Amino acid sequence: MNHSLTDQGGDSTLRVGGDLDALSSPELRPTLEALAHDPRGNITVDLSNLKLIDSSGLGALISLYKQAISTGGTVNFIGVADQPLVLFKLLKLDRAFGLS
């Protein structure tokens, strides 16, 4: 798994690629927690290079979403495709997160 974070004004973009699973999600959690508690709170999560996600990865993204929303922020997921999209649809997260 690889990730990068860019900030522009009040907007943050997190790009996640590779496999987001039980082995790699702990590496991403500190970044997600910092984003979730940022008072700016406009977060875009680009998953266009994400090839695989498991329940640990989903849990990390759901945690980000819930924490950011609870502090008045927004989270948008973009580029969700392939296996991650199948899993998002199976769990109806595509509706909760407003994926198209």
CORBEL-V433582 format. One record per residue. N is the residue number from 1. RES is the residue in three letters. OMEGA is omega in whole degrees, 0 to 359 (none if undefined). Layout:
# CORBEL-V433582
((N | RES | OMEGA) (N | RES | OMEGA))
This chain:
# CORBEL-V433582
((1 | MET | 174) (2 | ASN | 178) (3 | HIS | 176) (4 | SER | 182) (5 | LEU | 175) (6 | THR | 178) (7 | ASP | 175) (8 | GLN | 182) (9 | GLY | 180) (10 | GLY | 183) (11 | ASP | 175) (12 | SER | 176) (13 | THR | 177) (14 | LEU | 177) (15 | ARG | 181) (16 | VAL | 180) (17 | GLY | 179) (18 | GLY | 181) (19 | ASP | 176) (20 | LEU | 186) (21 | ASP | 183) (22 | ALA | 180) (23 | LEU | 186) (24 | SER | 184) (25 | SER | 176) (26 | PRO | 178) (27 | GLU | 183) (28 | LEU | 186) (29 | ARG | 179) (30 | PRO | 177) (31 | THR | 180) (32 | LEU | 180) (33 | GLU | 178) (34 | ALA | 178) (35 | LEU | 184) (36 | ALA | 182) (37 | HIS | 178) (38 | ASP | 183) (39 | PRO | 177) (40 | ARG | 168) (41 | GLY | 175) (42 | ASN | 189) (43 | ILE | 171) (44 | THR | 178) (45 | VAL | 181) (46 | ASP | 182) (47 | LEU | 184) (48 | SER | 178) (49 | ASN | 178) (50 | LEU | 183) (51 | LYS | 184) (52 | LEU | 175) (53 | ILE | 176) (54 | ASP | 185) (55 | SER | 178) (56 | SER | 178) (57 | GLY | 177) (58 | LEU | 179) (59 | GLY | 179) (60 | ALA | 180) (61 | LEU | 178) (62 | ILE | 178) (63 | SER | 176) (64 | LEU | 183) (65 | TYR | 183) (66 | LYS | 181) (67 | GLN | 181) (68 | ALA | 179) (69 | ILE | 182) (70 | SER | 178) (71 | THR | 176) (72 | GLY | 180) (73 | GLY | 176) (74 | THR | 176) (75 | VAL | 177) (76 | ASN | 177) (77 | PHE | 180) (78 | ILE | 174) (79 | GLY | 182) (80 | VAL | 183) (81 | ALA | 174) (82 | ASP | 184) (83 | GLN | 178) (84 | PRO | 179) (85 | LEU | 178) (86 | VAL | 181) (87 | LEU | 177) (88 | PHE | 180) (89 | LYS | 179) (90 | LEU | 181) (91 | LEU | 180) (92 | LYS | 176) (93 | LEU | 177) (94 | ASP | 178) (95 | ARG | 181) (96 | ALA | 183) (97 | PHE | 178) (98 | GLY | 178) (99 | LEU | 177) (100 | SER | none))
